[in-house]
Structures are given as C-alpha cells and as structure tokens.
C-alpha cells in the first residue's frame, strides 16, 4: 500500500498516464480510501487542465464547466 507522500509524488505521472498499470492501480486504491489524496488529486487535475487549456487552442472542453470546477475546488 502506498502512503500519502508517495501518492502525492506520483500523482502527476498518474495524471499524465506515465505510470505503470500496476502503479496506477495502487494509486487508485489509495485514492479510494484516502480523502486527503482525493482532494489533492482533484486539485492537481484542475490545475493541470487549466495549464493545458492555456497552452493549447480552445478545444471542445467546456470552459464554463471548468471555471465552475475551479471555483468549487477553491471553496474547499
Ligand atoms: Zn493519502
């Protein structure tokens, strides 16, 4: 079982699908059980998405939904 520190350091690789399937599974397991890391991962995901959409052409991502999610995650 991974600990929170390990999950935090692996989270960006996990997000980019750079980690192995076996590791992905371990991270997923941890995220299911740990609300701290779930929150951390969610924040990371939003940040990552914003960074990507700032760098690339507007895609079919729903910007309004994205902004809403940022607002929601900022509240918590
Ligand atoms: Zn954790």
PDB file of the backbone (N, CA, C, O) and the ligand in Angstrom, with CONECT records:
HET     ZN  A 101       1
ATOM      1  N   UNK A   1       0.843  -1.207   0.000  1.00  0.00           N
ATOM      2  CA  UNK A   1       0.000   0.000   0.000  1.00  0.00           C
ATOM      3  C   UNK A   1       0.875   1.253   0.000  1.00  0.00           C
ATOM      4  O   UNK A   1       1.822   1.362   0.779  1.00  0.00           O
ATOM      5  N   UNK A   2       0.549   2.182  -0.873  1.00  0.00           N
ATOM      6  CA  UNK A   2       1.300   3.430  -0.927  1.00  0.00           C
ATOM      7  C   UNK A   2       0.869   4.331   0.226  1.00  0.00           C
ATOM      8  O   UNK A   2      -0.270   4.274   0.689  1.00  0.00           O
ATOM      9  N   UNK A   3       1.801   5.160   0.676  1.00  0.00           N
ATOM     10  CA  UNK A   3       1.392   6.171   1.644  1.00  0.00           C
ATOM     11  C   UNK A   3       1.103   7.494   0.936  1.00  0.00           C
ATOM     12  O   UNK A   3       1.338   7.624  -0.265  1.00  0.00           O
ATOM     13  N   UNK A   4       0.595   8.466   1.680  1.00  0.00           N
ATOM     14  CA  UNK A   4       0.137   9.723   1.088  1.00  0.00           C
ATOM     15  C   UNK A   4       1.267  10.463   0.368  1.00  0.00           C
ATOM     16  O   UNK A   4       1.063  11.059  -0.690  1.00  0.00           O
ATOM     17  N   UNK A   5       2.449  10.415   0.956  1.00  0.00           N
ATOM     18  CA  UNK A   5       3.594  11.100   0.376  1.00  0.00           C
ATOM     19  C   UNK A   5       3.938  10.509  -0.990  1.00  0.00           C
ATOM     20  O   UNK A   5       4.226  11.236  -1.941  1.00  0.00           O
ATOM     21  N   UNK A   6       3.903   9.193  -1.069  1.00  0.00           N
ATOM     22  CA  UNK A   6       4.200   8.517  -2.331  1.00  0.00           C
ATOM     23  C   UNK A   6       3.152   8.858  -3.389  1.00  0.00           C
ATOM     24  O   UNK A   6       3.473   9.110  -4.550  1.00  0.00           O
ATOM     25  N   UNK A   7       1.906   8.858  -2.959  1.00  0.00           N
ATOM     26  CA  UNK A   7       0.826   9.172  -3.894  1.00  0.00           C
ATOM     27  C   UNK A   7       0.973  10.601  -4.402  1.00  0.00           C
ATOM     28  O   UNK A   7       0.786  10.863  -5.590  1.00  0.00           O
ATOM     29  N   UNK A   8       1.306  11.523  -3.504  1.00  0.00           N
ATOM     30  CA  UNK A   8       1.478  12.921  -3.897  1.00  0.00           C
ATOM     31  C   UNK A   8       2.588  13.067  -4.932  1.00  0.00           C
ATOM     32  O   UNK A   8       2.456  13.824  -5.894  1.00  0.00           O
ATOM     33  N   UNK A   9       3.684  12.333  -4.726  1.00  0.00           N
ATOM     34  CA  UNK A   9       4.804  12.473  -5.662  1.00  0.00           C
ATOM     35  C   UNK A   9       4.539  11.753  -6.982  1.00  0.00           C
ATOM     36  O   UNK A   9       5.156  12.071  -7.998  1.00  0.00           O
ATOM     37  N   UNK A  10       3.631  10.791  -6.968  1.00  0.00           N
ATOM     38  CA  UNK A  10       3.326  10.036  -8.182  1.00  0.00           C
ATOM     39  C   UNK A  10       2.117  10.575  -8.933  1.00  0.00           C
ATOM     40  O   UNK A  10       1.841  10.181 -10.066  1.00  0.00           O
ATOM     41  N   UNK A  11       1.405  11.483  -8.278  1.00  0.00           N
ATOM     42  CA  UNK A  11       0.109  11.910  -8.806  1.00  0.00           C
ATOM     43  C   UNK A  11       0.197  12.538 -10.192  1.00  0.00           C
ATOM     44  O   UNK A  11      -0.676  12.311 -11.029  1.00  0.00           O
ATOM     45  N   UNK A  12       1.248  13.329 -10.444  1.00  0.00           N
ATOM     46  CA  UNK A  12       1.315  13.984 -11.750  1.00  0.00           C
ATOM     47  C   UNK A  12       1.629  12.987 -12.860  1.00  0.00           C
ATOM     48  O   UNK A  12       1.146  13.128 -13.983  1.00  0.00           O
ATOM     49  N   UNK A  13       2.437  11.983 -12.545  1.00  0.00           N
ATOM     50  CA  UNK A  13       2.685  10.916 -13.516  1.00  0.00           C
ATOM     51  C   UNK A  13       1.406  10.137 -13.793  1.00  0.00           C
ATOM     52  O   UNK A  13       1.105   9.776 -14.931  1.00  0.00           O
ATOM     53  N   UNK A  14       0.682   9.894 -12.740  1.00  0.00           N
ATOM     54  CA  UNK A  14      -0.583   9.175 -12.852  1.00  0.00           C
ATOM     55  C   UNK A  14      -1.544   9.953 -13.749  1.00  0.00           C
ATOM     56  O   UNK A  14      -2.233   9.384 -14.596  1.00  0.00           O
ATOM     57  N   UNK A  15      -1.569  11.253 -13.541  1.00  0.00           N
ATOM     58  CA  UNK A  15      -2.434  12.135 -14.310  1.00  0.00           C
ATOM     59  C   UNK A  15      -2.055  12.127 -15.786  1.00  0.00           C
ATOM     60  O   UNK A  15      -2.926  12.154 -16.655  1.00  0.00           O
ATOM     61  N   UNK A  16      -0.774  12.089 -16.065  1.00  0.00           N
ATOM     62  CA  UNK A  16      -0.288  12.081 -17.448  1.00  0.00           C
ATOM     63  C   UNK A  16      -0.209  10.677 -18.038  1.00  0.00           C
ATOM     64  O   UNK A  16       0.274  10.491 -19.156  1.00  0.00           O
ATOM     65  N   UNK A  17      -0.681   9.700 -17.287  1.00  0.00           N
ATOM     66  CA  UNK A  17      -0.613   8.296 -17.711  1.00  0.00           C
ATOM     67  C   UNK A  17       0.823   7.828 -17.956  1.00  0.00           C
ATOM     68  O   UNK A  17       1.086   7.004 -18.831  1.00  0.00           O
ATOM     69  N   UNK A  18       1.734   8.371 -17.166  1.00  0.00           N
ATOM     70  CA  UNK A  18       3.137   7.969 -17.293  1.00  0.00           C
ATOM     71  C   UNK A  18       3.517   6.828 -16.350  1.00  0.00           C
ATOM     72  O   UNK A  18       4.607   6.265 -16.462  1.00  0.00           O
ATOM     73  N   UNK A  19       2.642   6.494 -15.443  1.00  0.00           N
ATOM     74  CA  UNK A  19       2.967   5.426 -14.516  1.00  0.00           C
ATOM     75  C   UNK A  19       2.492   4.086 -15.062  1.00  0.00           C
ATOM     76  O   UNK A  19       1.656   4.024 -15.963  1.00  0.00           O
ATOM     77  N   UNK A  20       3.033   3.040 -14.507  1.00  0.00           N
ATOM     78  CA  UNK A  20       2.685   1.702 -14.979  1.00  0.00           C
ATOM     79  C   UNK A  20       1.288   1.305 -14.526  1.00  0.00           C
ATOM     80  O   UNK A  20       0.735   1.893 -13.596  1.00  0.00           O
ATOM     81  N   UNK A  21       0.735   0.325 -15.176  1.00  0.00           N
ATOM     82  CA  UNK A  21      -0.603  -0.132 -14.839  1.00  0.00           C
ATOM     83  C   UNK A  21      -0.696  -0.584 -13.385  1.00  0.00           C
ATOM     84  O   UNK A  21      -1.670  -0.312 -12.683  1.00  0.00           O
ATOM     85  N   UNK A  22       0.350  -1.281 -12.965  1.00  0.00           N
ATOM     86  CA  UNK A  22       0.388  -1.786 -11.594  1.00  0.00           C
ATOM     87  C   UNK A  22       0.393  -0.638 -10.590  1.00  0.00           C
ATOM     88  O   UNK A  22      -0.271  -0.691  -9.554  1.00  0.00           O
ATOM     89  N   UNK A  23       1.153   0.395 -10.920  1.00  0.00           N
ATOM     90  CA  UNK A  23       1.239   1.560 -10.056  1.00  0.00           C
ATOM     91  C   UNK A  23      -0.065   2.357 -10.091  1.00  0.00           C
ATOM     92  O   UNK A  23      -0.541   2.840  -9.064  1.00  0.00           O
ATOM     93  N   UNK A  24      -0.627   2.482 -11.288  1.00  0.00           N
ATOM     94  CA  UNK A  24      -1.923   3.145 -11.425  1.00  0.00           C
ATOM     95  C   UNK A  24      -2.950   2.535 -10.489  1.00  0.00           C
ATOM     96  O   UNK A  24      -3.715   3.242  -9.833  1.00  0.00           O
ATOM     97  N   UNK A  25      -2.955   1.235 -10.439  1.00  0.00           N
ATOM     98  CA  UNK A  25      -3.914   0.518  -9.617  1.00  0.00           C
ATOM     99  C   UNK A  25      -3.701   0.841  -8.139  1.00  0.00           C
ATOM    100  O   UNK A  25      -4.653   1.068  -7.393  1.00  0.00           O
ATOM    101  N   UNK A  26      -2.433   0.856  -7.737  1.00  0.00           N
ATOM    102  CA  UNK A  26      -2.116   1.174  -6.340  1.00  0.00           C
ATOM    103  C   UNK A  26      -2.544   2.590  -5.976  1.00  0.00           C
ATOM    104  O   UNK A  26      -3.070   2.841  -4.892  1.00  0.00           O
ATOM    105  N   UNK A  27      -2.306   3.505  -6.908  1.00  0.00           N
ATOM    106  CA  UNK A  27      -2.697   4.900  -6.661  1.00  0.00           C
ATOM    107  C   UNK A  27      -4.218   5.003  -6.565  1.00  0.00           C
ATOM    108  O   UNK A  27      -4.760   5.668  -5.683  1.00  0.00           O
ATOM    109  N   UNK A  28      -4.887   4.328  -7.495  1.00  0.00           N
ATOM    110  CA  UNK A  28      -6.349   4.348  -7.498  1.00  0.00           C
ATOM    111  C   UNK A  28      -6.914   3.796  -6.190  1.00  0.00           C
ATOM    112  O   UNK A  28      -7.857   4.348  -5.624  1.00  0.00           O
ATOM    113  N   UNK A  29      -6.327   2.708  -5.728  1.00  0.00           N
ATOM    114  CA  UNK A  29      -6.735   2.111  -4.457  1.00  0.00           C
ATOM    115  C   UNK A  29      -6.599   3.116  -3.315  1.00  0.00           C
ATOM    116  O   UNK A  29      -7.488   3.273  -2.478  1.00  0.00           O
ATOM    117  N   UNK A  30      -5.455   3.784  -3.318  1.00  0.00           N
ATOM    118  CA  UNK A  30      -5.213   4.757  -2.255  1.00  0.00           C
ATOM    119  C   UNK A  30      -6.215   5.907  -2.340  1.00  0.00           C
ATOM    120  O   UNK A  30      -6.738   6.359  -1.321  1.00  0.00           O
ATOM    121  N   UNK A  31      -6.478   6.375  -3.556  1.00  0.00           N
ATOM    122  CA  UNK A  31      -7.415   7.488  -3.741  1.00  0.00           C
ATOM    123  C   UNK A  31      -8.820   7.111  -3.267  1.00  0.00           C
ATOM    124  O   UNK A  31      -9.563   7.949  -2.757  1.00  0.00           O
ATOM    125  N   UNK A  32      -9.163   5.855  -3.441  1.00  0.00           N
ATOM    126  CA  UNK A  32     -10.480   5.398  -2.996  1.00  0.00           C
ATOM    127  C   UNK A  32     -10.611   5.457  -1.475  1.00  0.00           C
ATOM    128  O   UNK A  32     -11.689   5.701  -0.933  1.00  0.00           O
ATOM    129  N   UNK A  33      -9.500   5.229  -0.814  1.00  0.00           N
ATOM    130  CA  UNK A  33      -9.544   5.112   0.647  1.00  0.00           C
ATOM    131  C   UNK A  33      -9.155   6.395   1.374  1.00  0.00           C
ATOM    132  O   UNK A  33      -9.455   6.551   2.558  1.00  0.00           O
ATOM    133  N   UNK A  34      -8.500   7.302   0.685  1.00  0.00           N
ATOM    134  CA  UNK A  34      -7.938   8.462   1.359  1.00  0.00           C
ATOM    135  C   UNK A  34      -8.534   9.757   0.814  1.00  0.00           C
ATOM    136  O   UNK A  34      -8.274  10.130  -0.330  1.00  0.00           O
ATOM    137  N   UNK A  35      -9.320  10.430   1.617  1.00  0.00           N
ATOM    138  CA  UNK A  35      -9.991  11.645   1.147  1.00  0.00           C
ATOM    139  C   UNK A  35      -9.005  12.795   0.959  1.00  0.00           C
ATOM    140  O   UNK A  35      -9.215  13.669   0.117  1.00  0.00           O
ATOM    141  N   UNK A  36      -7.928  12.791   1.749  1.00  0.00           N
ATOM    142  CA  UNK A  36      -6.904  13.837   1.596  1.00  0.00           C
ATOM    143  C   UNK A  36      -6.302  13.796   0.198  1.00  0.00           C
ATOM    144  O   UNK A  36      -6.188  14.818  -0.477  1.00  0.00           O
ATOM    145  N   UNK A  37      -5.925  12.607  -0.216  1.00  0.00           N
ATOM    146  CA  UNK A  37      -5.292  12.452  -1.517  1.00  0.00           C
ATOM    147  C   UNK A  37      -6.283  12.642  -2.645  1.00  0.00           C
ATOM    148  O   UNK A  37      -5.925  13.124  -3.720  1.00  0.00           O
ATOM    149  N   UNK A  38      -7.526  12.267  -2.405  1.00  0.00           N
ATOM    150  CA  UNK A  38      -8.559  12.511  -3.418  1.00  0.00           C
ATOM    151  C   UNK A  38      -8.665  14.000  -3.692  1.00  0.00           C
ATOM    152  O   UNK A  38      -8.720  14.432  -4.843  1.00  0.00           O
ATOM    153  N   UNK A  39      -8.693  14.775  -2.624  1.00  0.00           N
ATOM    154  CA  UNK A  39      -8.791  16.221  -2.757  1.00  0.00           C
ATOM    155  C   UNK A  39      -7.560  16.777  -3.469  1.00  0.00           C
ATOM    156  O   UNK A  39      -7.662  17.607  -4.372  1.00  0.00           O
ATOM    157  N   UNK A  40      -6.412  16.305  -3.044  1.00  0.00           N
ATOM    158  CA  UNK A  40      -5.155  16.727  -3.654  1.00  0.00           C
ATOM    159  C   UNK A  40      -5.151  16.411  -5.145  1.00  0.00           C
ATOM    160  O   UNK A  40      -4.776  17.247  -5.967  1.00  0.00           O
ATOM    161  N   UNK A  41      -5.566  15.212  -5.478  1.00  0.00           N
ATOM    162  CA  UNK A  41      -5.568  14.771  -6.863  1.00  0.00           C
ATOM    163  C   UNK A  41      -6.538  15.590  -7.704  1.00  0.00           C
ATOM    164  O   UNK A  41      -6.255  15.934  -8.852  1.00  0.00           O
ATOM    165  N   UNK A  42      -7.689  15.897  -7.109  1.00  0.00           N
ATOM    166  CA  UNK A  42      -8.697  16.681  -7.811  1.00  0.00           C
ATOM    167  C   UNK A  42      -8.155  18.086  -8.140  1.00  0.00           C
ATOM    168  O   UNK A  42      -8.328  18.607  -9.242  1.00  0.00           O
ATOM    169  N   UNK A  43      -7.502  18.661  -7.145  1.00  0.00           N
ATOM    170  CA  UNK A  43      -6.898  19.986  -7.339  1.00  0.00           C
ATOM    171  C   UNK A  43      -5.863  19.943  -8.458  1.00  0.00           C
ATOM    172  O   UNK A  43      -5.812  20.814  -9.326  1.00  0.00           O
ATOM    173  N   UNK A  44      -5.052  18.912  -8.407  1.00  0.00           N
ATOM    174  CA  UNK A  44      -3.983  18.737  -9.394  1.00  0.00           C
ATOM    175  C   UNK A  44      -4.559  18.613 -10.799  1.00  0.00           C
ATOM    176  O   UNK A  44      -4.040  19.177 -11.763  1.00  0.00           O
ATOM    177  N   UNK A  45      -5.635  17.865 -10.878  1.00  0.00           N
ATOM    178  CA  UNK A  45      -6.294  17.634 -12.148  1.00  0.00           C
ATOM    179  C   UNK A  45      -6.815  18.947 -12.732  1.00  0.00           C
ATOM    180  O   UNK A  45      -6.648  19.218 -13.921  1.00  0.00           O
ATOM    181  N   UNK A  46      -7.441  19.749 -11.891  1.00  0.00           N
ATOM    182  CA  UNK A  46      -7.983  21.039 -12.332  1.00  0.00           C
ATOM    183  C   UNK A  46      -6.845  21.950 -12.769  1.00  0.00           C
ATOM    184  O   UNK A  46      -6.916  22.568 -13.831  1.00  0.00           O
ATOM    185  N   UNK A  47      -5.804  22.035 -11.959  1.00  0.00           N
ATOM    186  CA  UNK A  47      -4.648  22.871 -12.283  1.00  0.00           C
ATOM    187  C   UNK A  47      -4.033  22.457 -13.607  1.00  0.00           C
ATOM    188  O   UNK A  47      -3.706  23.289 -14.452  1.00  0.00           O
ATOM    189  N   UNK A  48      -3.885  21.159 -13.764  1.00  0.00           N
ATOM    190  CA  UNK A  48      -3.306  20.590 -14.972  1.00  0.00           C
ATOM    191  C   UNK A  48      -4.143  20.937 -16.209  1.00  0.00           C
ATOM    192  O   UNK A  48      -3.606  21.291 -17.259  1.00  0.00           O
ATOM    193  N   UNK A  49      -5.441  20.832 -16.065  1.00  0.00           N
ATOM    194  CA  UNK A  49      -6.355  21.112 -17.157  1.00  0.00           C
ATOM    195  C   UNK A  49      -6.294  22.581 -17.555  1.00  0.00           C
ATOM    196  O   UNK A  49      -6.300  22.920 -18.738  1.00  0.00           O
ATOM    197  N   UNK A  50      -6.234  23.441 -16.551  1.00  0.00           N
ATOM    198  CA  UNK A  50      -6.151  24.881 -16.808  1.00  0.00           C
ATOM    199  C   UNK A  50      -4.850  25.203 -17.526  1.00  0.00           C
ATOM    200  O   UNK A  50      -4.833  25.976 -18.484  1.00  0.00           O
ATOM    201  N   UNK A  51      -3.769  24.609 -17.061  1.00  0.00           N
ATOM    202  CA  UNK A  51      -2.465  24.836 -17.665  1.00  0.00           C
ATOM    203  C   UNK A  51      -2.463  24.387 -19.125  1.00  0.00           C
ATOM    204  O   UNK A  51      -1.935  25.074 -19.999  1.00  0.00           O
ATOM    205  N   UNK A  52      -3.054  23.245 -19.367  1.00  0.00           N
ATOM    206  CA  UNK A  52      -3.128  22.716 -20.719  1.00  0.00           C
ATOM    207  C   UNK A  52      -3.966  23.594 -21.624  1.00  0.00           C
ATOM    208  O   UNK A  52      -3.570  23.885 -22.753  1.00  0.00           O
ATOM    209  N   UNK A  53      -5.127  24.022 -21.136  1.00  0.00           N
ATOM    210  CA  UNK A  53      -6.020  24.800 -21.982  1.00  0.00           C
ATOM    211  C   UNK A  53      -5.449  26.194 -22.225  1.00  0.00           C
ATOM    212  O   UNK A  53      -5.767  26.836 -23.226  1.00  0.00           O
ATOM    213  N   UNK A  54      -4.603  26.658 -21.304  1.00  0.00           N
ATOM    214  CA  UNK A  54      -3.942  27.947 -21.513  1.00  0.00           C
ATOM    215  C   UNK A  54      -2.871  27.833 -22.595  1.00  0.00           C
ATOM    216  O   UNK A  54      -2.592  28.790 -23.316  1.00  0.00           O
ATOM    217  N   UNK A  55      -2.283  26.654 -22.692  1.00  0.00           N
ATOM    218  CA  UNK A  55      -1.204  26.437 -23.654  1.00  0.00           C
ATOM    219  C   UNK A  55      -1.708  26.080 -25.046  1.00  0.00           C
ATOM    220  O   UNK A  55      -1.097  26.439 -26.052  1.00  0.00           O
ATOM    221  N   UNK A  56      -2.816  25.379 -25.089  1.00  0.00           N
ATOM    222  CA  UNK A  56      -3.292  24.892 -26.379  1.00  0.00           C
ATOM    223  C   UNK A  56      -4.476  25.702 -26.888  1.00  0.00           C
ATOM    224  O   UNK A  56      -5.028  26.533 -26.166  1.00  0.00           O
ATOM    225  N   UNK A  57      -4.852  25.458 -28.107  1.00  0.00           N
ATOM    226  CA  UNK A  57      -6.035  26.067 -28.689  1.00  0.00           C
ATOM    227  C   UNK A  57      -7.262  25.636 -27.898  1.00  0.00           C
ATOM    228  O   UNK A  57      -7.290  24.551 -27.318  1.00  0.00           O
ATOM    229  N   UNK A  58      -8.273  26.494 -27.880  1.00  0.00           N
ATOM    230  CA  UNK A  58      -9.506  26.059 -27.211  1.00  0.00           C
ATOM    231  C   UNK A  58     -10.015  24.768 -27.841  1.00  0.00           C
ATOM    232  O   UNK A  58     -10.171  24.684 -29.059  1.00  0.00           O
ATOM    233  N   UNK A  59     -10.268  23.780 -27.022  1.00  0.00           N
ATOM    234  CA  UNK A  59     -10.755  22.504 -27.541  1.00  0.00           C
ATOM    235  C   UNK A  59     -12.249  22.412 -27.277  1.00  0.00           C
ATOM    236  O   UNK A  59     -12.912  23.418 -27.027  1.00  0.00           O
ATOM    237  N   UNK A  60     -12.754  21.222 -27.335  1.00  0.00           N
ATOM    238  CA  UNK A  60     -14.173  21.068 -27.023  1.00  0.00           C
ATOM    239  C   UNK A  60     -14.438  20.971 -25.522  1.00  0.00           C
ATOM    240  O   UNK A  60     -15.548  20.648 -25.100  1.00  0.00           O
ATOM    241  N   UNK A  61     -13.411  21.254 -24.721  1.00  0.00           N
ATOM    242  CA  UNK A  61     -13.616  21.355 -23.271  1.00  0.00           C
ATOM    243  C   UNK A  61     -14.632  22.461 -22.976  1.00  0.00           C
ATOM    244  O   UNK A  61     -14.621  23.526 -23.593  1.00  0.00           O
ATOM    245  N   UNK A  62     -15.469  22.183 -22.055  1.00  0.00           N
ATOM    246  CA  UNK A  62     -16.438  23.185 -21.659  1.00  0.00           C
ATOM    247  C   UNK A  62     -15.801  24.155 -20.655  1.00  0.00           C
ATOM    248  O   UNK A  62     -15.569  23.809 -19.496  1.00  0.00           O
ATOM    249  N   UNK A  63     -15.530  25.362 -21.122  1.00  0.00           N
ATOM    250  CA  UNK A  63     -14.830  26.345 -20.296  1.00  0.00           C
ATOM    251  C   UNK A  63     -15.659  26.726 -19.066  1.00  0.00           C
ATOM    252  O   UNK A  63     -15.122  26.869 -17.968  1.00  0.00           O
ATOM    253  N   UNK A  64     -16.957  26.888 -19.258  1.00  0.00           N
ATOM    254  CA  UNK A  64     -17.814  27.253 -18.137  1.00  0.00           C
ATOM    255  C   UNK A  64     -17.768  26.199 -17.042  1.00  0.00           C
ATOM    256  O   UNK A  64     -17.710  26.510 -15.852  1.00  0.00           O
ATOM    257  N   UNK A  65     -17.796  24.948 -17.475  1.00  0.00           N
ATOM    258  CA  UNK A  65     -17.741  23.855 -16.509  1.00  0.00           C
ATOM    259  C   UNK A  65     -16.404  23.855 -15.790  1.00  0.00           C
ATOM    260  O   UNK A  65     -16.332  23.599 -14.588  1.00  0.00           O
ATOM    261  N   UNK A  66     -15.366  24.140 -16.525  1.00  0.00           N
ATOM    262  CA  UNK A  66     -14.018  24.187 -15.959  1.00  0.00           C
ATOM    263  C   UNK A  66     -13.917  25.282 -14.901  1.00  0.00           C
ATOM    264  O   UNK A  66     -13.403  25.060 -13.805  1.00  0.00           O
ATOM    265  N   UNK A  67     -14.416  26.464 -15.249  1.00  0.00           N
ATOM    266  CA  UNK A  67     -14.383  27.579 -14.300  1.00  0.00           C
ATOM    267  C   UNK A  67     -15.189  27.261 -13.055  1.00  0.00           C
ATOM    268  O   UNK A  67     -14.799  27.594 -11.935  1.00  0.00           O
ATOM    269  N   UNK A  68     -16.320  26.609 -13.275  1.00  0.00           N
ATOM    270  CA  UNK A  68     -17.162  26.215 -12.152  1.00  0.00           C
ATOM    271  C   UNK A  68     -16.406  25.269 -11.217  1.00  0.00           C
ATOM    272  O   UNK A  68     -16.495  25.374  -9.994  1.00  0.00           O
ATOM    273  N   UNK A  69     -15.675  24.361 -11.812  1.00  0.00           N
ATOM    274  CA  UNK A  69     -14.920  23.379 -11.011  1.00  0.00           C
ATOM    275  C   UNK A  69     -13.794  24.049 -10.242  1.00  0.00           C
ATOM    276  O   UNK A  69     -13.497  23.676  -9.107  1.00  0.00           O
ATOM    277  N   UNK A  70     -13.171  25.037 -10.863  1.00  0.00           N
ATOM    278  CA  UNK A  70     -12.111  25.776 -10.169  1.00  0.00           C
ATOM    279  C   UNK A  70     -12.689  26.505  -8.965  1.00  0.00           C
ATOM    280  O   UNK A  70     -12.125  26.478  -7.871  1.00  0.00           O
ATOM    281  N   UNK A  71     -13.826  27.156  -9.189  1.00  0.00           N
ATOM    282  CA  UNK A  71     -14.494  27.864  -8.095  1.00  0.00           C
ATOM    283  C   UNK A  71     -14.843  26.919  -6.960  1.00  0.00           C
ATOM    284  O   UNK A  71     -14.628  27.225  -5.787  1.00  0.00           O
ATOM    285  N   UNK A  72     -15.386  25.765  -7.328  1.00  0.00           N
ATOM    286  CA  UNK A  72     -15.780  24.781  -6.327  1.00  0.00           C
ATOM    287  C   UNK A  72     -14.579  24.269  -5.545  1.00  0.00           C
ATOM    288  O   UNK A  72     -14.642  24.134  -4.323  1.00  0.00           O
ATOM    289  N   UNK A  73     -13.507  23.990  -6.230  1.00  0.00           N
ATOM    290  CA  UNK A  73     -12.341  23.459  -5.532  1.00  0.00           C
ATOM    291  C   UNK A  73     -11.664  24.535  -4.690  1.00  0.00           C
ATOM    292  O   UNK A  73     -11.000  24.218  -3.703  1.00  0.00           O
ATOM    293  N   UNK A  74     -11.822  25.792  -5.064  1.00  0.00           N
ATOM    294  CA  UNK A  74     -11.258  26.891  -4.273  1.00  0.00           C
ATOM    295  C   UNK A  74     -12.019  27.060  -2.955  1.00  0.00           C
ATOM    296  O   UNK A  74     -11.452  27.483  -1.948  1.00  0.00           O
ATOM    297  N   UNK A  75     -13.289  26.727  -2.982  1.00  0.00           N
ATOM    298  CA  UNK A  75     -14.128  26.850  -1.779  1.00  0.00           C
ATOM    299  C   UNK A  75     -13.719  25.869  -0.689  1.00  0.00           C
ATOM    300  O   UNK A  75     -13.813  26.163   0.502  1.00  0.00           O
ATOM    301  N   UNK A  76     -13.260  24.688  -1.126  1.00  0.00           N
ATOM    302  CA  UNK A  76     -12.970  23.634  -0.163  1.00  0.00           C
ATOM    303  C   UNK A  76     -11.619  23.803   0.524  1.00  0.00           C
ATOM    304  O   UNK A  76     -11.245  22.983   1.362  1.00  0.00           O
TER     305      UNK A  76
HETATM  306 ZN    ZN A 101      -3.477   9.582   1.135  1.00  0.00          ZN
END
